[in-house]
Amino acid sequence: MSTENSASVITGALTDAEITPNKKTFLKALTEDWWAVILGSAIIAAVLYLTTAGTAITLPVFKWASTDDLLNKILSAGNLLLIIETGLVFLALAGIAIALSGGNVVRFATGFSLIYFLAIISFIIGGNKNVSYYGLEYVVFALLIGILMGNLIKLPSWLKEAVRSEFYIKTGLVILGTTILSADLVKAGLPGIVQAIIVVSAVWFFSLWLSRRLKVDDEFGIILASAVSICGVSAAIVAAGAINGDKRKLSYVTTLVLIMAIPMMVIQPWAVKYFHIPEVIGGAWLGGTLDTTATVTAAGDLVGPIAVKAGVIAKFSQNVFIGVAAFFIAIWWAYKKPKDEAGSVQIKVESPGLKIVWERFPKFVLGFIAASLIFSFLLSPATAKSVAPTLNGLRTIWFAVAFISIGMEAKFSSLVKLQGGRPAMTFVVAQLFNIFWTLLWAYILFGGYIFPVPDFK
């Protein structure tokens, strides 16, 4: 995605003729990154205020195991009312940003309502006990629904107005910062911290090196490397946002992550048992390679309780690197020499100055880091814990509407043909390297060779 796009206001989806020309200067200066920071911060502040004031915030539920659960719990009048109320709040928040940016609020409201409805469908499907057991979360279904919509029908203008995946993603990422706590890194212990540093750095640079060897462009390579080395979909989203990456590429990488996660969840626990790998080492291995805490826990359950604890601790250590990676990737990408439309590097006499770096730097990263620092050092652990479920629930809604939008924007034919399958080859080889490299260091760090074997009993 070009620098021009990265600096565009939230109305970037509109034509020039549709943009209101006489907006005030300070409103013109608010890019979608700033709107993401504003909305994300407003949501965090509101949840903190209401929770500390003793006001309970109830969100819709989507977990169900039987037809009776679906009818009497998910589709009950009370839960449906909560779904509608939540959607109206999200519509109001996003609508304010659209209105102040010069967008068409009526068309946006119509399109957003459909996108939100489809996101709810993905939550309901992913909330089934049997579906979630196999690690198939709402992300899978949101992406598939969006791809089907975008490829089977021509999107009307009122729907296109609401297809703003980057805006939704970045707002969700600001809220995600509240879950990246320094306390989690401390809890992980020295073995988990060392494993995270060694695994994340080595796998990230190997993945980027491999992508370049296979002639995959750096934009794709960075998203792939971050997904493989840190924590899958979340890391891919952060990396894509940090470099204003092509949404088709993010969709492609997300699909690869989800496809690879299923066999890994089955094969790795089997390998731990078959090769008699000690449970604590097996758990650290699972935590260092599987992409989410949920999949780590599910796979660890197939091994044992110690594997679950070791895996979750190892995963916490790697999750902390999301913010660090986003910060340095954004700075490095801002300093890269711009390319012309033909892809050749333009000759520049001087490197970009701090002003250029600031203009290109994704501002949502600042909101992400600020949220992490506030929740790590300024709030009490009890307060942070009390608001975590609500903020996590709101963040997943932003991500769900984002993935519906990403799917709508991605043409399936483009995903299949994209760079001749080389990104998929890069991802698979890098993931295999990740699996064996992490297993080696799990043995070294959790096997008693350097540190005492952790006692998780």
Phi, psi and chi 1 to 4 in degrees:
 res  aa     phi    psi   chi1   chi2   chi3   chi4
   1 MET       -  139.6 -174.1  173.0  -68.2      -
   2 SER   -76.0  163.2   66.8      -      -      -
   3 THR   -61.4  -35.6  -56.4      -      -      -
   4 GLU   -60.0  -41.3 -178.9 -178.0   -8.7      -
   5 ASN   -67.2  -37.5  -75.4  -21.6      -      -
   6 SER   -65.8  -24.2   68.6      -      -      -
   7 ALA   -99.6    3.4      -      -      -      -
   8 SER   -72.2  154.1   64.7      -      -      -
   9 VAL   -76.3  174.7  -67.9      -      -      -
  10 ILE   -63.4  -13.3 -162.1  169.9      -      -
  11 THR   -86.7   17.7   54.5      -      -      -
  12 GLY   -58.9  -21.3      -      -      -      -
  13 ALA   -76.2  -11.4      -      -      -      -
  14 LEU   -90.6  161.4  -56.5  176.4      -      -
  15 THR   -77.8  162.7   63.9      -      -      -
  16 ASP   -58.3  -36.0  -68.9  -20.9      -      -
  17 ALA   -68.0  -23.5      -      -      -      -
  18 GLU   -87.7  -13.9  -67.9  172.4  -58.1      -
  19 ILE   -79.9  128.2  -60.6  175.8      -      -
  20 THR   -65.0  123.3  -56.1      -      -      -
  21 PRO   -80.3  -18.0   27.7  -33.0      -      -
  22 ASN  -108.8   30.6  -64.7  -41.7      -      -
  23 LYS   -67.7  151.2  -75.6  -68.8  171.1 -177.0
  24 LYS   -65.9  154.8  -65.1  180.0 -180.0  179.6
  25 THR   -58.4  -44.1  -56.4      -      -      -
  26 PHE   -67.1  -27.5   78.8   94.8      -      -
  27 LEU   -75.5  -36.5  -69.8  179.0      -      -
  28 LYS   -62.8  -31.4  -77.7 -174.4  176.4 -178.8
  29 ALA   -74.1  -13.6      -      -      -      -
  30 LEU   -84.0  100.4  -68.0  178.3      -      -
  31 THR   -76.4  174.3   64.0      -      -      -
  32 GLU   -63.4  -27.6   69.2  177.1   15.5      -
  33 ASP   -60.6  -45.6  -82.9   38.6      -      -
  34 TRP   -67.6  -38.3  -76.7  121.9      -      -
  35 TRP   -63.8  -36.4  -79.4  114.9      -      -
  36 ALA   -62.6  -42.7      -      -      -      -
  37 VAL   -63.9  -43.8  172.5      -      -      -
  38 ILE   -63.4  -50.4  -68.8  169.0      -      -
  39 LEU   -67.4  -43.2  -66.7 -168.9      -      -
  40 GLY   -60.6  -44.3      -      -      -      -
  41 SER   -65.0  -40.3  -59.3      -      -      -
  42 ALA   -62.9  -41.6      -      -      -      -
  43 ILE   -64.5  -45.8  -69.6  170.3      -      -
  44 ILE   -61.1  -45.5  -66.0  168.5      -      -
  45 ALA   -63.2  -41.7      -      -      -      -
  46 ALA   -65.2  -43.3      -      -      -      -
  47 VAL   -64.5  -41.9  171.1      -      -      -
  48 LEU   -61.4  -46.4  -82.2  171.4      -      -
  49 TYR   -63.3  -49.1  174.1   78.1      -      -
  50 LEU   -65.5  -40.4  -67.7  172.5      -      -
  51 THR   -67.5  -46.4  -57.0      -      -      -
  52 THR   -68.6  -23.9   53.5      -      -      -
  53 ALA   -82.2   -3.2      -      -      -      -
  54 GLY    90.1    9.3      -      -      -      -
  55 THR   -88.6  120.5  -57.1      -      -      -
  56 ALA   -76.2  133.7      -      -      -      -
  57 ILE  -107.3  117.0  -59.3  174.9      -      -
  58 THR  -107.1  126.9  -54.5      -      -      -
  59 LEU  -108.2  159.0  -65.4  177.6      -      -
  60 PRO   -61.3  153.1  -18.8   30.7      -      -
  61 VAL  -107.8  147.1  -65.8      -      -      -
  62 PHE  -132.5    1.9  -61.0  105.4      -      -
  63 LYS   -83.7  128.8  -58.5  -69.8 -175.5 -176.7
  64 TRP  -152.7  153.1   58.3  -74.6      -      -
  65 ALA  -121.8  -21.2      -      -      -      -
  66 SER  -140.2  172.6   63.8      -      -      -
  67 THR   -63.5  -36.8  -56.3      -      -      -
  68 ASP   -62.3  -41.5  -73.7  -19.3      -      -
  69 ASP   -60.5  -43.8  -79.8  -14.5      -      -
  70 LEU   -61.3  -44.7  177.4   62.9      -      -
  71 LEU   -76.6  -43.3  -63.8  175.9      -      -
  72 ASN   -93.4  -14.0  -59.4  -38.1      -      -
  73 LYS  -114.8  -59.1 -175.6  177.5  175.4 -176.9
  74 ILE   -72.4  -44.4  -51.3  -57.4      -      -
  75 LEU   -97.5   17.1  -60.1 -179.7      -      -
  76 SER   -69.0  157.7   67.0      -      -      -
  77 ALA   -58.9  -40.5      -      -      -      -
  78 GLY   -65.1  -42.7      -      -      -      -
  79 ASN   -72.6  -37.5 -160.1   55.4      -      -
  80 LEU   -63.4  -37.3  -69.9  175.8      -      -
  81 LEU   -64.4  -40.4 -177.6   60.2      -      -
  82 LEU   -62.9  -39.6  -80.7  176.1      -      -
  83 ILE   -61.9  -44.4  -69.8  173.0      -      -
  84 ILE   -66.0  -45.2  -65.7  170.6      -      -
  85 GLU   -62.2  -42.2  -70.2  174.3  -14.1      -
  86 THR   -63.3  -42.4  -56.1      -      -      -
  87 GLY   -62.2  -39.0      -      -      -      -
  88 LEU   -66.2  -37.0  -69.8  174.6      -      -
  89 VAL   -64.5  -45.3  170.8      -      -      -
  90 PHE   -63.9  -40.8  -87.4   70.4      -      -
  91 LEU   -63.3  -41.4  174.6   58.0      -      -
  92 ALA   -64.6  -44.3      -      -      -      -
  93 LEU   -63.7  -50.9  -70.6  171.7      -      -
  94 ALA   -66.1  -36.3      -      -      -      -
  95 GLY   -63.3  -34.6      -      -      -      -
  96 ILE   -61.4  -45.7  -69.6  171.1      -      -
  97 ALA   -63.5  -40.5      -      -      -      -
  98 ILE   -65.6  -44.9  -59.8  -57.1      -      -
  99 ALA   -63.2  -45.7      -      -      -      -
 100 LEU   -71.9  -16.0  -65.9  178.4      -      -
 101 SER   -93.6   -1.3  -60.8      -      -      -
 102 GLY    91.8   14.7      -      -      -      -
 103 GLY   -81.8  170.8      -      -      -      -
 104 ASN   -89.0  101.8 -172.2  -50.6      -      -
 105 VAL   -66.5  -37.6  178.6      -      -      -
 106 VAL   -63.9  -48.6  174.5      -      -      -
 107 ARG   -64.8  -39.3  -72.9 -164.8  -58.4 -176.8
 108 PHE   -61.9  -45.4  174.6   81.2      -      -
 109 ALA   -60.7  -41.1      -      -      -      -
 110 THR   -64.8  -47.9  -53.6      -      -      -
 111 GLY   -66.6  -41.5      -      -      -      -
 112 PHE   -63.8  -36.6 -176.3   86.2      -      -
 113 SER   -60.1  -41.8  -61.0      -      -      -
 114 LEU   -67.7  -43.9  176.1   59.4      -      -
 115 ILE   -61.7  -42.3  -67.7  174.1      -      -
 116 TYR   -63.9  -41.3  177.9   73.7      -      -
 117 PHE   -60.2  -43.7  171.9   76.1      -      -
 118 LEU   -66.2  -35.2  -63.9  175.0      -      -
 119 ALA   -63.8  -40.0      -      -      -      -
 120 ILE   -63.2  -39.3  -65.1  -58.4      -      -
 121 ILE   -59.4  -42.6  -63.2  -62.1      -      -
 122 SER   -64.8  -36.9   71.5      -      -      -
 123 PHE   -64.1  -42.8  -82.3  128.4      -      -
 124 ILE   -65.7  -44.1  -66.3  174.9      -      -
 125 ILE   -64.1  -47.8  -61.6  173.5      -      -
 126 GLY   -69.1  -18.0      -      -      -      -
 127 GLY   -81.5   -8.0      -      -      -      -
 128 ASN   -65.7  137.0  178.4 -100.2      -      -
 129 LYS   -59.7  -43.8 -178.1  179.0  179.4 -179.7
 130 ASN   -69.0  -36.5  -64.9  -34.7      -      -
 131 VAL   -68.7  -47.4  172.2      -      -      -
 132 SER   -68.1  -24.2   60.4      -      -      -
 133 TYR   -59.6  -34.8  175.2   79.7      -      -
 134 TYR   -89.8   13.5  -67.6  101.3      -      -
 135 GLY    77.9   12.8      -      -      -      -
 136 LEU   -88.6   96.9  -61.3  174.1      -      -
 137 GLU   -92.2  177.0  -59.5 -179.3   18.9      -
 138 TYR   -55.8  -29.2   74.6   92.5      -      -
 139 VAL   -56.4  -43.9  174.8      -      -      -
 140 VAL   -57.2  -49.3 -178.8      -      -      -
 141 PHE   -76.1  -33.7  -56.3  104.4      -      -
 142 ALA   -62.3  -44.7      -      -      -      -
 143 LEU   -65.0  -44.0 -167.8   60.1      -      -
 144 LEU   -64.8  -43.6  -71.8  175.8      -      -
 145 ILE   -61.0  -44.3  -68.8  171.0      -      -
 146 GLY   -63.0  -42.4      -      -      -      -
 147 ILE   -63.8  -42.4  -71.9  174.8      -      -
 148 LEU   -62.8  -43.5  -72.0  173.8      -      -
 149 MET   -62.8  -46.0  -74.7  -78.5  -65.7      -
 150 GLY   -71.2  -22.2      -      -      -      -
 151 ASN  -104.4  -17.8  -73.0  -89.7      -      -
 152 LEU   -97.0  -24.2  -65.5 -179.9      -      -
 153 ILE  -131.9  158.1   65.2  171.7      -      -
 154 LYS   -86.0  120.7 -178.0  179.4  179.4 -179.5
 155 LEU   -67.3  127.3  -59.2 -176.4      -      -
 156 PRO   -70.4  162.8   24.1  -32.1      -      -
 157 SER   -62.6  -35.6   59.2      -      -      -
 158 TRP   -67.0  -28.0   56.3  -93.6      -      -
 159 LEU   -80.9  -39.0 -177.1   53.9      -      -
 160 LYS   -59.0  -32.8  -71.8 -178.9  179.7  179.2
 161 GLU   -59.3  -29.2  178.9   74.1   16.4      -
 162 ALA   -99.1   -5.6      -      -      -      -
 163 VAL   -82.9   86.7  178.0      -      -      -
 164 ARG  -129.8   68.3  -59.9  169.2 -177.5  -94.6
 165 SER   -59.5  -42.5   55.4      -      -      -
 166 GLU   -63.4  -40.0  -69.4 -173.6   12.5      -
 167 PHE   -60.0  -47.8  171.5   48.8      -      -
 168 TYR   -65.2  -44.4  -54.9  138.2      -      -
 169 ILE   -60.8  -48.4  -75.4  174.2      -      -
 170 LYS   -65.4  -36.4  -68.7  170.7 -178.5  176.7
 171 THR   -64.0  -43.6  -54.5      -      -      -
 172 GLY   -63.6  -34.9      -      -      -      -
 173 LEU   -68.9  -35.2  -73.1  172.6      -      -
 174 VAL   -59.4  -42.6  172.5      -      -      -
 175 ILE   -68.0  -35.6  -58.7  173.5      -      -
 176 LEU   -58.5  -29.5  178.2   65.5      -      -
 177 GLY   -57.5  -25.4      -      -      -      -
 178 THR   -69.3  -15.9   63.4      -      -      -
 179 THR   -95.9   -9.7   67.8      -      -      -
 180 ILE   -93.9   90.1  -50.3  -58.8      -      -
 181 LEU  -106.3  141.5  -54.1 -179.4      -      -
 182 SER   -64.1  -30.6  -62.1      -      -      -
 183 ALA   -61.2  -34.0      -      -      -      -
 184 ASP   -64.3  -37.2  -70.2  -25.7      -      -
 185 LEU   -65.8  -38.7 -172.8   58.9      -      -
 186 VAL   -66.1  -43.4  173.5      -      -      -
 187 LYS   -61.1  -30.0  -70.5  177.4 -174.4  176.3
 188 ALA   -64.2  -25.4      -      -      -      -
 189 GLY    80.1  164.2      -      -      -      -
 190 LEU   -61.4  -43.0 -161.9   53.9      -      -
 191 PRO   -58.9  -42.4  -23.2   33.5      -      -
 192 GLY   -66.5  -39.0      -      -      -      -
 193 ILE   -65.8  -46.9  -65.1  169.9      -      -
 194 VAL   -63.0  -43.2  173.7      -      -      -
 195 GLN   -61.0  -42.5  174.2  175.6  -63.2      -
 196 ALA   -61.7  -44.7      -      -      -      -
 197 ILE   -62.3  -48.6  -66.8  171.5      -      -
 198 ILE   -66.8  -45.1  -66.9  173.5      -      -
 199 VAL   -69.2  -49.9  167.4      -      -      -
 200 VAL   -61.3  -48.2  169.0      -      -      -
 201 SER   -66.7  -46.9   56.3      -      -      -
 202 ALA   -65.7  -45.8      -      -      -      -
 203 VAL   -67.7  -38.4  173.5      -      -      -
 204 TRP   -62.1  -49.0 -164.7   91.5      -      -
 205 PHE   -70.9  -34.0  -77.1  106.5      -      -
 206 PHE   -63.9  -43.2  172.7   81.4      -      -
 207 SER   -63.2  -43.4  -58.5      -      -      -
 208 LEU   -66.8  -41.0 -174.3   59.5      -      -
 209 TRP   -60.8  -44.5  169.1   83.7      -      -
 210 LEU   -64.8  -41.2 -178.8   62.2      -      -
 211 SER   -62.1  -37.7   68.5      -      -      -
 212 ARG   -69.4  -38.9  -72.6  174.2  169.6  174.2
 213 ARG   -62.3  -34.4  -67.8  -76.3  -63.9  178.6
 214 LEU   -92.1   11.5  -65.4  178.1      -      -
 215 LYS    61.6   38.7  -59.4 -172.0 -175.2  -36.8
 216 VAL   -93.3  134.6  175.5      -      -      -
 217 ASP   -64.9  157.1   65.2   76.1      -      -
 218 ASP   -62.4  -34.6  -86.7   -3.4      -      -
 219 GLU   -59.8  -47.7 -176.4 -179.5  -60.5      -
 220 PHE   -64.2  -43.9 -136.0  144.5      -      -
 221 GLY   -60.2  -39.6      -      -      -      -
 222 ILE   -67.0  -42.8  -71.8  170.3      -      -
 223 ILE   -65.0  -43.5  -59.7  173.2      -      -
 224 LEU   -61.6  -48.1  -77.9  165.3      -      -
 225 ALA   -61.4  -41.4      -      -      -      -
 226 SER   -67.9  -40.3  -59.2      -      -      -
 227 ALA   -64.2  -44.3      -      -      -      -
 228 VAL   -69.4  -43.4  174.5      -      -      -
 229 SER   -85.5  -29.1   62.2      -      -      -
 230 ILE  -105.2  -78.8  -54.7  176.1      -      -
 231 CYS  -156.7   45.6   55.6      -      -      -
 232 GLY    66.3 -126.2      -      -      -      -
 233 VAL   -59.7  -46.1  173.0      -      -      -
 234 SER   -59.8  -44.0  -64.1      -      -      -
 235 ALA   -66.9  -38.1      -      -      -      -
 236 ALA   -62.7  -41.3      -      -      -      -
 237 ILE   -62.2  -46.5  -66.7  171.6      -      -
 238 VAL   -62.5  -46.2  172.4      -      -      -
 239 ALA   -63.3  -43.5      -      -      -      -
 240 ALA   -63.0  -38.9      -      -      -      -
 241 GLY   -67.7  -37.3      -      -      -      -
 242 ALA   -65.7  -28.5      -      -      -      -
 243 ILE  -112.5   10.1   63.2  174.5      -      -
 244 ASN    51.3   51.4  -69.2  -69.1      -      -
 245 GLY   -73.1  160.9      -      -      -      -
 246 ASP   -63.0  127.3 -171.3  -29.7      -      -
 247 LYS   -64.7  -28.7  -67.5  179.5  -75.8  -66.1
 248 ARG   -63.4  -38.6  -67.7  179.8  -54.4  158.1
 249 LYS   -69.5  -38.8  -64.0  174.1 -177.6  177.8
 250 LEU   -63.2  -42.4  175.0   58.3      -      -
 251 SER   -61.0  -42.3  175.8      -      -      -
 252 TYR   -61.0  -48.7 -173.7  101.1      -      -
 253 VAL   -65.6  -40.5  172.5      -      -      -
 254 THR   -59.0  -43.0  -60.0      -      -      -
 255 THR   -61.3  -43.4  -56.7      -      -      -
 256 LEU   -62.0  -43.5  -70.5  174.5      -      -
 257 VAL   -58.8  -46.2  168.7      -      -      -
 258 LEU   -68.8  -37.1  -61.9  172.0      -      -
 259 ILE   -66.2  -43.2  -70.0  172.9      -      -
 260 MET   -71.9  -28.7  -75.5  -71.4  -68.3      -
 261 ALA   -64.9  -35.0      -      -      -      -
 262 ILE   -65.1  -54.5  -61.5  171.4      -      -
 263 PRO   -64.4  -32.9   19.7  -31.4      -      -
 264 MET   -63.2  -38.8  -73.2  171.8   65.5      -
 265 MET   -64.4  -26.3  -78.4 -177.6   59.6      -
 266 VAL   -93.6  -46.6  175.9      -      -      -
 267 ILE   -72.6  -41.8  -65.4  173.1      -      -
 268 GLN   -65.1  -46.3  -74.6 -174.1 -112.1      -
 269 PRO   -60.5  -37.4  -24.5   35.1      -      -
 270 TRP   -61.3  -42.8  168.9   83.1      -      -
 271 ALA   -63.5  -37.6      -      -      -      -
 272 VAL   -59.8  -43.8  170.8      -      -      -
 273 LYS   -75.3  -42.4  -69.2 -176.1  174.8 -178.5
 274 TYR   -64.9  -41.6 -176.4   82.0      -      -
 275 PHE   -94.4   10.8  -66.6  104.4      -      -
 276 HIS    53.0   43.7  -56.2  -70.2      -      -
 277 ILE   -74.4  131.3  -62.7  172.6      -      -
 278 PRO   -53.0  144.2  -27.5   35.5      -      -
 279 GLU   -61.2  -40.2 -166.0  171.1  -33.7      -
 280 VAL   -66.8  -37.0   64.4      -      -      -
 281 ILE   -68.9  -43.1  -65.5  173.3      -      -
 282 GLY   -60.3  -40.3      -      -      -      -
 283 GLY   -64.5  -43.4      -      -      -      -
 284 ALA   -62.8  -36.0      -      -      -      -
 285 TRP   -64.9  -46.1 -178.3   40.3      -      -
 286 LEU   -62.5  -42.6  -64.2  172.5      -      -
 287 GLY   -65.6  -28.9      -      -      -      -
 288 GLY   -86.0  -13.7      -      -      -      -
 289 THR  -117.1  -38.4   51.2      -      -      -
 290 LEU   -74.0  155.4  -66.3  173.1      -      -
 291 ASP   -91.0  -24.9  -63.8  -41.7      -      -
 292 THR  -132.0  158.8   66.0      -      -      -
 293 THR   -60.9  -34.8  -55.2      -      -      -
 294 ALA   -63.9  -46.1      -      -      -      -
 295 THR   -69.7  -34.3   55.3      -      -      -
 296 VAL   -62.8  -44.3  170.2      -      -      -
 297 THR   -64.8  -43.2  -56.4      -      -      -
 298 ALA   -62.9  -45.4      -      -      -      -
 299 ALA   -68.3  -38.8      -      -      -      -
 300 GLY   -63.4  -33.6      -      -      -      -
 301 ASP   -60.4  -29.2  -84.3  -24.2      -      -
 302 LEU   -74.4  -14.3  -60.6  176.8      -      -
 303 VAL  -103.8  -51.4  177.9      -      -      -
 304 GLY   159.9  169.4      -      -      -      -
 305 PRO   -64.4  -34.8   21.2  -32.3      -      -
 306 ILE   -66.3  -38.9  -65.2  176.4      -      -
 307 ALA   -62.7  -37.5      -      -      -      -
 308 VAL   -63.0  -47.7  172.9      -      -      -
 309 LYS   -65.0  -45.8  -67.3  178.9 -178.9  178.7
 310 ALA   -63.9  -39.0      -      -      -      -
 311 GLY   -66.7  -43.2      -      -      -      -
 312 VAL   -65.5  -39.9  169.4      -      -      -
 313 ILE   -63.7  -45.0  -76.3  174.7      -      -
 314 ALA   -62.5  -38.2      -      -      -      -
 315 LYS   -68.7  -39.6  178.6   49.7   57.4 -175.3
 316 PHE   -57.1  -41.9  -87.5  153.2      -      -
 317 SER   -60.5  -43.7  -60.4      -      -      -
 318 GLN   -72.1  -33.6  -73.2 -170.8 -156.2      -
 319 ASN   -60.6  -32.2  -74.3  -13.1      -      -
 320 VAL   -61.1  -26.4  174.3      -      -      -
 321 PHE   -75.5   -6.5  -80.9   83.9      -      -
 322 ILE   -59.6  -51.3  -64.0  178.5      -      -
 323 GLY   -65.2  -42.2      -      -      -      -
 324 VAL   -60.9  -46.5  176.9      -      -      -
 325 ALA   -62.5  -44.3      -      -      -      -
 326 ALA   -59.3  -42.6      -      -      -      -
 327 PHE   -63.1  -50.2 -176.8   75.1      -      -
 328 PHE   -74.7  -34.6  -74.6  107.1      -      -
 329 ILE   -62.6  -43.1  -72.5  171.5      -      -
 330 ALA   -62.0  -43.8      -      -      -      -
 331 ILE   -65.8  -45.9  -68.2  177.5      -      -
 332 TRP   -61.7  -43.2  173.2   64.3      -      -
 333 TRP   -66.8  -36.4 -167.5 -103.5      -      -
 334 ALA   -64.7  -29.2      -      -      -      -
 335 TYR   -86.1  -12.9  -92.8  104.0      -      -
 336 LYS   -63.2  146.3  -82.1  178.4   65.0   67.5
 337 LYS   -69.0  135.1  -66.8 -180.0  179.4  179.3
 338 PRO   -65.7  153.9   25.1  -33.2      -      -
 339 LYS  -115.5  148.1  -64.5 -176.0  177.6 -178.3
 340 ASP   -83.2 -179.3   60.2   23.1      -      -
 341 GLU   -64.0  -27.1  -66.5 -179.6   -1.7      -
 342 ALA   -79.8   -9.3      -      -      -      -
 343 GLY    95.3   -2.7      -      -      -      -
 344 SER   -83.9  146.6   59.8      -      -      -
 345 VAL   -74.8  128.6  177.5      -      -      -
 346 GLN   -76.8  142.8  -62.8  175.9  -11.4      -
 347 ILE   -78.8  125.9  -61.7  174.6      -      -
 348 LYS  -122.9  135.0  -58.3  -77.4  -75.1 -173.8
 349 VAL   -72.2  -37.9  176.7      -      -      -
 350 GLU  -125.4  154.3  -62.8  178.4  -25.7      -
 351 SER   -73.5  156.0  -64.3      -      -      -
 352 PRO   -59.9  141.4  -15.2   23.4      -      -
 353 GLY   -82.7 -179.0      -      -      -      -
 354 LEU   -62.6  -33.2  -68.7  177.7      -      -
 355 LYS   -62.7  -44.1 -178.9  179.6  178.5 -178.5
 356 ILE   -66.0  -41.9  -60.4  -61.4      -      -
 357 VAL   -60.1  -42.8  172.1      -      -      -
 358 TRP   -63.5  -41.0  170.7 -110.9      -      -
 359 GLU   -63.7  -37.0  -70.7  174.8   -5.8      -
 360 ARG   -85.9  -21.0  -61.8  178.7 -175.9  177.2
 361 PHE   -65.7  130.0 -172.2   84.5      -      -
 362 PRO   -70.9  114.2   24.4  -32.1      -      -
 363 LYS   -67.3  -23.8  -49.8  -54.6 -175.2  -63.1
 364 PHE   -62.4  -26.3   83.5   89.5      -      -
 365 VAL   -60.5  -35.9  173.7      -      -      -
 366 LEU   -64.0  -41.2  -59.1  178.3      -      -
 367 GLY   -64.6  -41.0      -      -      -      -
 368 PHE   -59.0  -49.1  177.2   95.3      -      -
 369 ILE   -67.5  -41.6  -66.3  172.7      -      -
 370 ALA   -60.6  -43.6      -      -      -      -
 371 ALA   -61.5  -42.4      -      -      -      -
 372 SER   -62.6  -44.7  176.9      -      -      -
 373 LEU   -66.7  -42.2  -67.5  175.4      -      -
 374 ILE   -62.4  -45.8  -69.6  170.0      -      -
 375 PHE   -74.2  -21.1  -87.8   68.4      -      -
 376 SER   -84.0  -37.7  -66.3      -      -      -
 377 PHE  -122.3  -23.7  -59.6  109.7      -      -
 378 LEU  -100.4  -25.5  -62.4 -176.5      -      -
 379 LEU  -101.9  149.8  -62.1 -179.6      -      -
 380 SER   -71.3  150.7   67.0      -      -      -
 381 PRO   -55.4  -34.4  -25.6   34.4      -      -
 382 ALA   -66.4  -41.6      -      -      -      -
 383 THR   -66.0  -45.5  -59.5      -      -      -
 384 ALA   -59.7  -40.1      -      -      -      -
 385 LYS   -69.0  -34.8 -174.8  176.9 -179.4 -179.9
 386 SER   -69.1  -31.3   66.6      -      -      -
 387 VAL   -96.3   -8.8  -61.2      -      -      -
 388 ALA   -57.8  -48.2      -      -      -      -
 389 PRO   -59.7  -41.3  -23.2   34.4      -      -
 390 THR   -66.3  -46.7  -59.2      -      -      -
 391 LEU   -64.2  -39.1  -71.1  174.5      -      -
 392 ASN   -63.6  -40.0  -74.2  -22.0      -      -
 393 GLY   -64.5  -42.5      -      -      -      -
 394 LEU   -67.5  -38.2  -64.5  172.6      -      -
 395 ARG   -64.0  -40.7 -176.8 -112.9  -55.6  166.6
 396 THR   -66.1  -29.4   55.4      -      -      -
 397 ILE   -66.6  -44.4  -66.3  174.2      -      -
 398 TRP   -57.5  -43.3  -76.3  114.5      -      -
 399 PHE   -66.6  -37.6  -79.2  176.4      -      -
 400 ALA   -63.7  -47.0      -      -      -      -
 401 VAL   -66.7  -28.5  -65.0      -      -      -
 402 ALA   -66.8  -43.1      -      -      -      -
 403 PHE   -73.9  -30.2  -83.9  103.9      -      -
 404 ILE   -60.3  -44.8  -66.5  -71.3      -      -
 405 SER   -66.1  -42.3  -59.6      -      -      -
 406 ILE   -59.4  -44.8  -72.2  172.4      -      -
 407 GLY   -60.8  -40.1      -      -      -      -
 408 MET   -65.5  -32.1  -71.4 -179.2  175.0      -
 409 GLU   -81.9  -19.4  -67.2  169.1  -36.7      -
 410 ALA   -93.4  124.3      -      -      -      -
 411 LYS   -87.0  126.9  -63.9  -58.3  178.1 -175.9
 412 PHE   -59.3  -37.5 -169.5   73.6      -      -
 413 SER   -61.6  -35.9   57.3      -      -      -
 414 SER   -69.1  -38.4  -60.7      -      -      -
 415 LEU   -64.3  -39.7  -67.0  178.1      -      -
 416 VAL   -67.9  -41.0  173.1      -      -      -
 417 LYS   -89.4   -9.0  -61.4  174.1 -177.0  176.8
 418 LEU   -56.8  112.6 -152.6   57.9      -      -
 419 GLN    51.8   36.0  -61.5 -170.2   24.8      -
 420 GLY    61.9   26.3      -      -      -      -
 421 GLY    79.6   -0.2      -      -      -      -
 422 ARG   -64.6  -37.4  -65.0 -170.1  -57.2  -84.5
 423 PRO   -61.2  -38.7  -26.3   36.4      -      -
 424 ALA   -64.5  -41.7      -      -      -      -
 425 MET   -62.9  -41.8 -175.3 -178.4  -60.1      -
 426 THR   -59.2  -45.8  -59.9      -      -      -
 427 PHE   -62.9  -46.5 -175.2   89.6      -      -
 428 VAL   -63.3  -47.6  171.8      -      -      -
 429 VAL   -63.8  -42.6  174.5      -      -      -
 430 ALA   -64.4  -37.0      -      -      -      -
 431 GLN   -67.8  -38.2 -169.0   65.7  -85.0      -
 432 LEU   -63.4  -42.4  -69.5  173.3      -      -
 433 PHE   -60.5  -42.7  172.7   78.6      -      -
 434 ASN   -59.5  -43.5 -179.1   29.3      -      -
 435 ILE   -61.6  -48.5  -71.2  170.6      -      -
 436 PHE   -76.5  -36.6  -71.5  104.9      -      -
 437 TRP   -65.3  -42.4  178.4 -106.7      -      -
 438 THR   -68.2  -38.5  -55.6      -      -      -
 439 LEU   -61.3  -41.8  179.0   59.7      -      -
 440 LEU   -58.4  -49.0  170.0   64.4      -      -
 441 TRP   -76.1  -25.3  -76.1  100.2      -      -
 442 ALA   -64.5  -40.1      -      -      -      -
 443 TYR   -63.6  -45.9 -101.0  107.0      -      -
 444 ILE   -67.4  -44.0  -66.0  172.9      -      -
 445 LEU   -89.6  -30.6  -63.0  171.4      -      -
 446 PHE  -106.8    2.4  -73.4   82.4      -      -
 447 GLY  -100.3    5.8      -      -      -      -
 448 GLY    89.2    7.2      -      -      -      -
 449 TYR   -78.1  -31.6  -63.9   99.2      -      -
 450 ILE  -119.1  -50.2  -62.1  177.6      -      -
 451 PHE  -108.5  158.1  -54.6  105.5      -      -
 452 PRO   -60.1  146.7  -20.4   31.6      -      -
 453 VAL   -64.0  123.5  177.1      -      -      -
 454 PRO   -60.4  140.9  -21.5   33.4      -      -
 455 ASP  -102.8  106.3 -176.5    8.8      -      -
 456 PHE  -106.3   15.7  -65.7  116.6      -      -
 457 LYS   -77.1      -  -65.5 -179.7 -179.6  178.8
